């Protein structure tokens, strides 16, 4: 635990003067309010958490495949001897496991967005028997719109209904209130040696959860299908986790299981990095309120402002003396303007000064990311000055107006 805390402190020092990158968030190197948990909650509010769930599940699937390949090599056999179909496929088409299975890293390795060893936590690595940490792999360019799954099963359908253009616009079709509260990525327990059937079961689970059309998903009351461009869609999963492949065609299909979802995972990574992640940083690094909490402050601010204006005009038109009583209007005006400006900036300066940021409506956690704390403190001071100036100006205006009894 001390080593983990020390690593977190070292990573935080590296980001002392900058915001975290998307890879750092996914690899759990960041602290609240810009950590992976807060990013998941952010996507959940938008109804797009299935995209992150898919990425995490595919990452888990790839970790399982790495563990299988490592088990084979530990047994004294080579991948070429144990799984010749996969060896031939990886040698011809390339594979993200090239260094693990013993292929030439210059000719047989695809690049991935981030290393499984960096992204999956310690408990997950123990469950999957992934020994040791791997260095972060080089990032690939923007996801290629090419299919890595069986050709005859990934052809674009001719009778498909029109789809939305991005994963996030597709996910918004279901209001968040009707979606599940949370669902952690799949964890496959490691109680015995991993077999190829385990790999098929993992791929089958991912396909039926995220890639199968809603009507074809067995036993599912919800639709978790994510958007993918036509060239990346997989329309069927011909293998079964209950039957071992026997025919040459089935064996050839099974050879593609380890890399089956890599292109889809890269596409989702880029979609989150270019679309959702910038909005997440704007929401959590420059503000500390959730949309619901900001809306509540808007309503409260308008009500209090109406009360303050009503009392102020009453004091004027009733010509109440002494005139100094009008200075008490400073209280409702300050509260009203504080709530209204907090809604506008989605930032509550009082919470910032207390070192708190909202995770869900009216529930807070401590701000622990150094640079984010610095940004929020600067914005909180500006908001406080703005609130004070507007409150004083409004109070002085109502104090200076001469009374006139109607």
C-alpha positions as CSV (number, residue, x, y, z in Angstrom):
1,X,0.0,0.0,0.0
2,X,2.9,2.3,0.8
3,X,4.5,1.6,-2.6
4,X,1.2,2.3,-4.4
5,X,0.9,5.6,-2.5
6,X,4.5,6.5,-3.3
7,X,3.9,5.8,-7.0
8,X,0.7,8.0,-6.9
9,X,2.7,10.8,-5.3
10,X,5.4,10.5,-8.0
11,X,2.8,10.6,-10.8
12,X,1.1,13.6,-9.2
13,X,4.5,15.5,-9.1
14,X,4.9,14.9,-12.8
15,X,1.5,16.6,-13.4
16,X,2.3,19.6,-11.1
17,X,1.9,22.1,-14.0
18,X,-0.5,20.3,-16.4
19,X,-3.8,18.4,-16.7
20,X,-3.7,14.6,-17.0
21,X,-3.8,12.9,-20.3
22,X,-6.5,10.3,-21.2
23,X,-4.0,7.5,-20.9
24,X,-3.1,8.5,-17.4
25,X,-6.8,8.5,-16.4
26,X,-7.4,5.1,-17.9
27,X,-4.2,3.7,-16.2
28,X,-5.5,4.9,-12.8
29,X,-2.6,7.3,-12.3
30,X,-4.7,10.3,-11.5
31,X,-6.6,11.5,-8.4
32,X,-10.0,12.9,-7.8
33,X,-11.8,14.7,-9.3
34,X,-10.2,13.6,-12.6
35,X,-9.7,9.9,-11.9
36,X,-11.3,6.9,-13.7
37,X,-14.2,6.7,-11.2
38,X,-15.2,10.3,-11.9
39,X,-14.8,9.8,-15.7
40,X,-17.1,6.8,-15.4
41,X,-19.7,8.8,-13.5
42,X,-19.4,11.6,-16.1
43,X,-20.1,9.1,-19.0
44,X,-23.0,7.6,-16.9
45,X,-24.7,11.0,-16.7
46,X,-24.5,11.1,-20.5
47,X,-25.8,7.6,-20.9
48,X,-22.5,6.6,-22.6
49,X,-20.8,4.4,-19.9
50,X,-21.2,1.3,-22.2
51,X,-18.4,2.7,-24.3
52,X,-16.0,2.7,-21.4
53,X,-17.3,-0.6,-20.2
54,X,-16.6,-2.1,-23.6
55,X,-13.0,-0.7,-23.6
56,X,-12.4,-2.1,-20.1
57,X,-13.9,-5.5,-21.0
58,X,-11.8,-5.8,-24.1
59,X,-8.7,-4.8,-22.1
60,X,-9.6,-7.6,-19.7
61,X,-10.0,-10.0,-22.6
62,X,-6.6,-9.0,-24.0
63,X,-5.1,-9.5,-20.5
64,X,-6.6,-12.9,-20.4
65,X,-5.0,-13.8,-23.7
66,X,-1.6,-12.5,-22.5
67,X,-2.0,-14.7,-19.4
68,X,-2.8,-17.7,-21.6
69,X,0.3,-17.1,-23.8
70,X,2.5,-16.7,-20.8
71,X,1.2,-20.0,-19.3
72,X,2.0,-21.8,-22.5
73,X,5.5,-20.4,-22.5
74,X,6.0,-21.3,-18.9
75,X,5.0,-24.9,-19.6
76,X,8.0,-25.2,-21.9
77,X,6.1,-25.2,-25.2
78,X,6.1,-22.5,-27.8
79,X,3.0,-20.9,-29.2
80,X,3.9,-22.3,-32.6
81,X,3.6,-25.8,-31.2
82,X,0.6,-25.2,-28.9
83,X,-1.5,-23.1,-31.3
84,X,-0.2,-23.3,-34.9
85,X,-3.3,-21.7,-36.4
86,X,-2.9,-18.6,-34.2
87,X,0.9,-18.5,-34.9
88,X,0.3,-18.5,-38.6
89,X,-2.4,-15.9,-38.4
90,X,-0.3,-13.6,-36.2
91,X,2.7,-14.0,-38.5
92,X,0.7,-13.1,-41.5
93,X,-1.6,-10.4,-40.1
94,X,0.3,-9.1,-37.1
95,X,-0.8,-9.3,-33.5
96,X,-0.7,-7.0,-30.4
97,X,0.7,-10.0,-28.5
98,X,3.8,-10.3,-30.8
99,X,6.3,-9.8,-28.0
100,X,4.5,-12.2,-25.7
101,X,4.2,-15.1,-28.2
102,X,7.8,-14.6,-29.5
103,X,7.2,-13.0,-32.9
104,X,9.6,-10.5,-34.4
105,X,8.5,-7.2,-32.8
106,X,9.2,-5.3,-36.0
107,X,7.0,-7.5,-38.2
108,X,4.5,-9.3,-36.0
109,X,3.4,-6.8,-33.5
110,X,0.5,-4.3,-33.7
111,X,0.6,-1.2,-31.6
112,X,-2.0,-0.6,-28.9
113,X,-3.3,2.5,-27.2
114,X,-1.9,1.5,-23.8
115,X,-0.5,-1.4,-22.0
116,X,-2.7,-3.8,-20.2
117,X,-0.2,-3.9,-17.3
118,X,-0.6,-0.2,-16.9
119,X,-4.4,-0.1,-17.1
120,X,-5.5,-3.2,-15.2
121,X,-5.2,-2.9,-11.4
122,X,-3.1,-5.1,-9.1
123,X,-6.1,-7.3,-8.0
124,X,-7.1,-7.8,-11.6
125,X,-3.6,-8.8,-12.6
126,X,-3.6,-11.4,-9.8
127,X,-6.9,-12.8,-10.9
128,X,-5.7,-13.1,-14.5
129,X,-2.2,-14.3,-13.5
130,X,-0.5,-11.6,-15.5
131,X,3.0,-11.6,-14.0
132,X,5.0,-8.3,-13.8
133,X,4.3,-4.9,-15.3
134,X,4.7,-4.2,-19.0
135,X,6.1,-1.0,-20.4
136,X,3.6,1.3,-22.0
137,X,3.4,0.5,-25.7
138,X,3.5,3.2,-28.4
139,X,0.2,4.6,-29.3
140,X,-1.3,3.8,-32.6
141,X,-2.6,6.4,-35.0
142,X,-6.3,7.0,-35.3
143,X,-8.2,3.7,-35.5
144,X,-8.2,2.2,-38.9
145,X,-11.5,1.4,-40.3
146,X,-10.7,-2.2,-41.2
147,X,-12.1,-5.3,-39.8
148,X,-10.0,-7.8,-37.9
149,X,-12.8,-10.4,-37.5
150,X,-13.7,-13.1,-39.9
151,X,-14.4,-11.6,-43.3
152,X,-17.6,-13.5,-44.1
153,X,-19.0,-12.6,-40.7
154,X,-18.1,-8.9,-40.7
155,X,-19.4,-7.8,-44.1
156,X,-21.7,-4.8,-44.0
157,X,-25.3,-5.8,-44.0
158,X,-27.4,-4.3,-46.8
159,X,-30.7,-4.0,-44.8
160,X,-29.2,-2.3,-41.7
161,X,-31.2,0.6,-40.3
162,X,-29.5,4.0,-40.4
163,X,-27.3,4.7,-37.4
164,X,-25.9,7.7,-35.6
165,X,-22.5,9.0,-36.5
166,X,-20.7,8.8,-33.1
167,X,-20.8,6.4,-30.2
168,X,-22.0,9.2,-27.9
169,X,-24.9,10.3,-30.0
170,X,-26.1,6.7,-30.1
171,X,-25.8,6.3,-26.3
172,X,-28.0,9.3,-25.6
173,X,-31.1,7.6,-27.0
174,X,-31.7,6.1,-23.6
175,X,-32.1,8.5,-20.7
176,X,-29.7,7.9,-17.9
177,X,-32.5,7.6,-15.3
178,X,-33.6,4.4,-17.0
179,X,-30.2,2.8,-17.2
180,X,-28.5,0.7,-14.6
181,X,-26.7,2.4,-11.7
182,X,-23.4,0.8,-12.4
183,X,-21.8,-2.3,-13.8
184,X,-18.1,-3.1,-13.3
185,X,-16.2,-4.7,-16.2
186,X,-16.1,-8.5,-16.3
187,X,-13.6,-10.2,-14.0
188,X,-12.8,-13.8,-14.9
189,X,-11.5,-15.7,-11.8
190,X,-8.2,-17.5,-12.2
191,X,-8.5,-20.8,-10.3
192,X,-6.9,-23.0,-12.9
193,X,-4.9,-22.8,-16.1
194,X,-6.5,-20.8,-18.8
195,X,-7.7,-22.7,-21.9
196,X,-8.7,-21.6,-25.3
197,X,-12.3,-22.2,-24.4
198,X,-11.9,-19.5,-21.8
199,X,-10.7,-17.1,-24.5
200,X,-13.8,-18.0,-26.6
201,X,-16.1,-17.5,-23.6
202,X,-14.6,-14.1,-23.0
203,X,-15.0,-13.0,-26.6
204,X,-18.5,-14.4,-26.7
205,X,-19.5,-12.5,-23.6
206,X,-18.2,-9.2,-25.1
207,X,-19.9,-9.8,-28.4
208,X,-23.3,-10.5,-27.0
209,X,-23.1,-7.7,-24.5
210,X,-21.9,-4.8,-26.7
211,X,-21.8,-5.8,-30.4
212,X,-24.9,-7.9,-30.9
213,X,-28.1,-6.1,-32.0
214,X,-30.5,-5.7,-29.1
215,X,-33.0,-8.3,-30.5
216,X,-30.3,-11.0,-30.7
217,X,-28.9,-10.5,-27.3
218,X,-30.0,-13.6,-25.2
219,X,-31.4,-12.9,-21.8
220,X,-30.8,-9.2,-21.8
221,X,-33.4,-6.7,-20.7
222,X,-31.2,-3.7,-21.7
223,X,-29.5,-2.7,-24.9
224,X,-25.8,-2.2,-24.4
225,X,-24.9,-2.2,-28.1
226,X,-22.4,0.5,-28.9
227,X,-22.0,2.3,-32.1
228,X,-19.2,1.2,-34.5
229,X,-18.6,2.3,-38.1
230,X,-19.8,-0.2,-40.7
231,X,-16.3,-1.7,-41.4
232,X,-15.8,-2.5,-37.7
233,X,-19.2,-4.1,-37.0
234,X,-19.3,-7.8,-36.3
235,X,-22.7,-9.3,-37.3
236,X,-22.3,-12.8,-35.8
237,X,-20.2,-14.9,-33.5
238,X,-20.0,-18.4,-35.1
239,X,-18.1,-20.0,-32.2
240,X,-19.6,-21.3,-29.0
241,X,-17.9,-21.5,-25.5
242,X,-19.8,-24.8,-24.9
243,X,-18.4,-26.6,-28.0
244,X,-14.8,-27.0,-28.8
245,X,-13.9,-26.0,-32.5
246,X,-13.1,-29.0,-34.6
247,X,-13.4,-28.2,-38.3
248,X,-10.6,-26.4,-40.1
249,X,-12.8,-23.3,-40.6
250,X,-13.7,-23.1,-36.9
251,X,-10.0,-23.5,-36.0
252,X,-9.2,-20.6,-38.3
253,X,-11.9,-18.5,-36.8
254,X,-10.7,-19.3,-33.3
255,X,-7.2,-18.1,-34.2
256,X,-8.6,-14.6,-34.6
257,X,-10.2,-14.5,-31.1
258,X,-7.2,-12.8,-29.3
259,X,-7.2,-9.8,-31.7
260,X,-10.9,-9.9,-32.6
261,X,-11.9,-6.7,-30.8
262,X,-8.6,-4.7,-31.0
263,X,-9.7,-2.4,-33.8
264,X,-13.0,-1.7,-32.2
265,X,-11.3,-1.0,-28.9
266,X,-8.9,1.5,-30.6
267,X,-11.9,3.2,-32.2
268,X,-13.7,3.6,-28.8
269,X,-10.4,4.8,-27.3
270,X,-10.1,7.6,-29.9
271,X,-13.8,8.5,-29.6
272,X,-13.5,8.9,-25.9
273,X,-10.2,10.8,-26.1
274,X,-11.4,13.2,-28.7
275,X,-15.1,13.7,-27.7
276,X,-15.9,12.8,-24.1
277,X,-12.5,13.4,-22.4
278,X,-12.2,17.1,-23.2
279,X,-15.7,17.7,-21.9
280,X,-14.9,15.8,-18.8
281,X,-11.8,17.9,-18.1
282,X,-13.9,21.1,-18.7
283,X,-16.5,19.9,-16.2
284,X,-14.2,18.6,-13.5
285,X,-11.0,20.6,-13.8
286,X,-12.7,24.0,-14.2
287,X,-15.8,23.3,-12.2
288,X,-16.9,21.3,-9.2
289,X,-20.7,20.9,-9.6
290,X,-22.9,18.3,-11.3
291,X,-25.6,19.5,-13.7
292,X,-28.4,18.7,-11.3
293,X,-26.7,20.6,-8.5
294,X,-26.1,23.6,-10.7
295,X,-29.8,23.5,-11.8
296,X,-30.9,23.5,-8.2
297,X,-28.7,26.5,-7.5
298,X,-30.2,28.3,-10.5
299,X,-33.8,27.8,-9.2
300,X,-32.8,28.7,-5.6
301,X,-31.0,31.8,-6.8
302,X,-33.9,33.0,-8.9
303,X,-36.3,32.5,-6.0
304,X,-34.1,34.3,-3.4
305,X,-33.4,37.1,-5.9
306,X,-37.2,37.5,-6.4
307,X,-37.7,37.7,-2.6
308,X,-34.8,40.2,-2.2
309,X,-36.2,42.4,-4.9
310,X,-39.7,42.3,-3.5
311,X,-38.4,43.2,0.0
312,X,-36.2,46.0,-1.5
313,X,-39.0,47.6,-3.4
314,X,-41.3,47.3,-0.4
315,X,-38.8,49.2,1.8
316,X,-38.6,51.9,-0.9
317,X,-42.3,52.4,-1.6
318,X,-43.2,52.1,2.1
319,X,-40.4,54.6,2.9
320,X,-39.3,52.6,5.9
321,X,-37.0,54.4,8.3
322,X,-34.2,54.2,9.3
323,X,-32.8,53.9,5.8
324,X,-29.9,51.7,7.1
325,X,-32.4,48.8,7.3
326,X,-31.9,48.4,3.6
327,X,-28.4,47.2,4.2
328,X,-29.9,43.9,5.3
329,X,-30.8,43.3,1.6
330,X,-27.1,42.4,1.3
331,X,-27.9,38.9,2.7
332,X,-30.5,37.7,0.1
333,X,-28.6,39.5,-2.8
334,X,-25.4,37.8,-1.8
335,X,-27.0,34.3,-1.6
336,X,-28.9,34.9,-4.9
337,X,-25.9,36.1,-6.9
338,X,-23.7,33.3,-5.4
339,X,-26.2,30.7,-6.5
340,X,-26.7,32.3,-10.0
341,X,-23.0,32.7,-10.7
342,X,-22.3,29.2,-9.3
343,X,-24.7,27.9,-11.9
344,X,-23.1,29.9,-14.7
345,X,-19.6,28.7,-13.9
346,X,-20.7,25.3,-12.5
347,X,-18.4,26.1,-9.6
348,X,-19.2,26.6,-5.9
349,X,-16.4,28.7,-4.4
350,X,-17.3,27.6,-0.8
351,X,-16.9,23.9,-1.8
352,X,-13.6,24.7,-3.5
353,X,-12.3,26.5,-0.4
354,X,-13.2,23.4,1.6
355,X,-11.3,21.3,-1.0
356,X,-14.4,19.4,-2.2
357,X,-15.8,18.5,-5.6
358,X,-19.2,16.9,-6.4
359,X,-19.1,13.3,-7.6
360,X,-22.9,12.9,-7.8
361,X,-25.5,15.5,-6.9
362,X,-24.9,16.8,-3.4
363,X,-22.2,14.2,-2.6
364,X,-18.6,15.4,-2.6
365,X,-15.1,14.0,-2.4
366,X,-11.8,15.7,-1.7
367,X,-9.9,17.4,-4.5
368,X,-6.5,15.6,-4.5
369,X,-5.1,16.4,-8.0
370,X,-2.6,19.2,-7.4
371,X,-3.0,21.1,-10.7
372,X,-6.7,20.8,-10.7
373,X,-6.8,22.1,-7.1
374,X,-4.8,25.1,-8.2
375,X,-7.1,25.8,-11.2
376,X,-10.2,25.5,-9.1
377,X,-8.8,27.8,-6.4
378,X,-8.0,30.5,-8.9
379,X,-11.5,30.3,-10.4
380,X,-13.1,30.2,-6.9
381,X,-11.3,33.4,-6.0
382,X,-12.5,35.1,-9.2
383,X,-16.1,33.9,-8.6
384,X,-16.0,35.2,-5.0
385,X,-14.8,38.6,-6.1
386,X,-17.5,38.7,-8.8
387,X,-20.2,37.8,-6.2
388,X,-19.0,40.4,-3.8
389,X,-18.9,43.1,-6.4
390,X,-22.4,42.4,-7.7
391,X,-23.9,42.1,-4.2
392,X,-22.4,45.4,-3.1
393,X,-23.4,47.1,-6.2
394,X,-27.0,45.9,-6.0
395,X,-27.3,46.7,-2.3
396,X,-25.9,50.2,-2.7
397,X,-28.4,50.9,-5.6
398,X,-31.3,50.0,-3.4
399,X,-29.9,51.9,-0.5
400,X,-29.3,55.1,-2.5
401,X,-32.8,55.2,-4.0
402,X,-34.9,57.7,-2.1
403,X,-38.0,56.4,-0.4
404,X,-41.4,57.3,-1.6
405,X,-44.6,56.1,0.2
406,X,-47.3,55.2,-2.2
